[in-house]
């Protein structure tokens, strides 16, 4: 097996990113559903988690651009 060319590698990265974004959207939807059922104290904890997810996404995007 030859290593894939740059175009194939790029395609793979884009697919991975799309999957990651879909997973994050699902996580956010789940969080919103949980928030409706939970008391206020727990809502605040979940909102603090969201920026961490966003930071991870930005890091992945910058890594893909460098490659």
Steps between C-alpha positions, in 0.01 A plus 500: 500500500631842403428785741201706379576820307440846649149520351396172662651606833308828484175319425555277799559798729187673376294189564639472850420865567144459380454201727642693795272794433197275480596338829535840663161610371346186644669564834365854510149379420525246780619770738207722410257217564664427834484866599122499473479216749765617744509760778692825446824397671568225248416721201786731588748210515403387150537849357855512635578180306393645163798736449732200543326322211534812287872528577554138398323563171716805424818305577396224261427752226836673537678163493328410174606831344864450598513149351 
